[in-house]
C-alpha cells in the first residue's frame, strides 16, 4: 500500500516529465490510496491545461472521464478527509505547508505507508518530518 498525490495521478492523463514512472505505479501490485480530495485535484490539474491552451476542452473532458473510470475500478482507494483532517492540520502547522497537501501526508502517516509525490517543494518540506515520503522522479519501485 502507498499514498500518491494528485501530482502523480495527473501524470496518468497528461504527458509530462515522469509520466512513465507514474503509470508504472498505476500498474503496480501496490494498493494506491489518497484522500478523497484527489478526485477534484486531478480534474483541476487537467482543466488547468485547457486554460493554458495545452489541451482542448474535449480532451480535458475525456481525461476526466478516464480518471473517473479508473476510480470506479479502484485504481486509488479514497480515504474520507474526516478521518484524517485533525492529523493533517497538525502536520500543516508542523511542516508549514498548505493543508491540502498535508491531507496526503496524513493518510501516509495514519496508515504508516510511503507517500509518493511529484511536488518537489512539498517533498523538501515534508521529508524532515516524514521519512517515508519519496519524490516520483527519484522513486525506485520495488
Buried (B, 14 or more C-beta within 10 A) or exposed (E): EBBBBBBBBBBBBBEEEBBEBBBEBBEEEBEBBBBBBBBEBBBEBBBBBBEEEEBEEEBBBBBBEEBEEBBEEEBBBBBEBEEBBEBBBEBBEBBEBEBBBBBBBBBBBBBEBBBBBBBEEBBEBBBEBBEBBBBBEEBEEE
